[in-house]
Amino acid sequence: MASVMLGLVLSTTGVDADAAPTGGPAGGTNGRVGRIPCNNSPDLCARQYNHISHLGAHNSAFVRDASNNNSIAGNQYLNATTALDAGLRLLQAQVHLENDTLHLCHGSCQLFDAGLLQHWLAPLTKWLDENPNDVVTLLLVNADEQPAEQFGHAFEASGLAEYGYVQPSPGATNQWPTLEAMIAAGTRLVSFITNIEPSPSHAYLLNEFDYVFETHYAVTELDGFNCTLDRPTNVGDAAAALTSSYLSLVNHFKYQELGAGIMVPDVELLDIVNSPGATTDGNLGLHVQRCTAEWTWTPNFILVDFWDEAGPIAAVDDLNVLSDVTGRRTVSRETTPEEEAEESGKGGDDDGDGDGESAANRDAAMVSYYVLSATCLAGALMLV
């Protein structure tokens, strides 16, 4: 039976005029200090887009909360605009075709349907309207290989298309503009979509793996994180991709194996996995340091689960060598859904009916359903 991945992926990377790699030269700084901030720091304004490391929320649309009984399929505790408020500038999600309309679905729409893509994009438009000095990146997994026109409809209906950045020279390049240039031009959204054919009518929708390479994503052990190119398979290794000016994406999230080929996001080791430290196997700080050393280039994109746990943004600030950070909203949750369930002894019963359904029973039922669904949906559930 194929593994059921409840926590899917997407990614990205880049460099300077006649150089080779991408991301940002290891230890490099170039920016302006003491002026209006771009992406929460004036240090970033004069840097090219591909010379910046961007922290991202993996499966940002799939939020573990009371509306879905704290589904174990959720990869985040807080929603996409809250992530942007807190300083993340990369949002990843998976998209499926359901009833002839694009939905945000995790694995399949039978397992986790977060609603219409258009409805999820609309608040992002509002956020960009209200934050005129910020550049945001989207990475969308086109699980059902829908054409650019389908995505274009959702982007246009939500108002987000007007912010779309169009790359003048299609394909991997080191000729990315600076953040301040993108802001001045009003093209503050970079949209990468997997499995999509370029469309002149929707030129702001970029085929991800023409621009970005990713590291391995199905990590189940703390010592399993590495910097080896996993996708795409047609560009050789990471060194070759960097030389060809690909942007780099580091997948840094851990799965927990529940048996029967079922893997779910691991919430028990977040203090280690999301830590900006560099002393313990599994630390985010250690992973990105190793990739920087191996590539001699800092990663462009770093995807994490449950971004509000253990302070992963500090590791990315270190990569960007920021001396001045401003405008981030401090986000705090007193407890996680798991902790609330444990404290109440009722599994987080949130509907007020007093039935006290336990988290363990809920999760066991979900796992049984995933096993049953995997038999019918094996291939689709591995699309990331």
URDAHU-V882129 format. One record per helix or strand of 3 or more residues. SS is the DSSP state (a for helix, b for strand). FROM is the first residue (numbers start at 0). TO is the last residue. If there is no record, write none. Layout:
ss={SS SS}
from={FROM FROM}
to={TO TO}
This chain:
ss={b a a b a a b b b a b a a a b a b a b a b a b b b a a b a a a a}
from={3 41 48 53 65 79 89 100 112 116 135 147 159 178 188 199 204 207 211 221 228 237 246 253 261 269 283 300 312 336 358 379}
to={5 43 50 56 67 84 97 104 115 129 141 157 162 184 192 201 206 209 214 223 230 242 250 258 264 272 294 303 319 343 376 381}
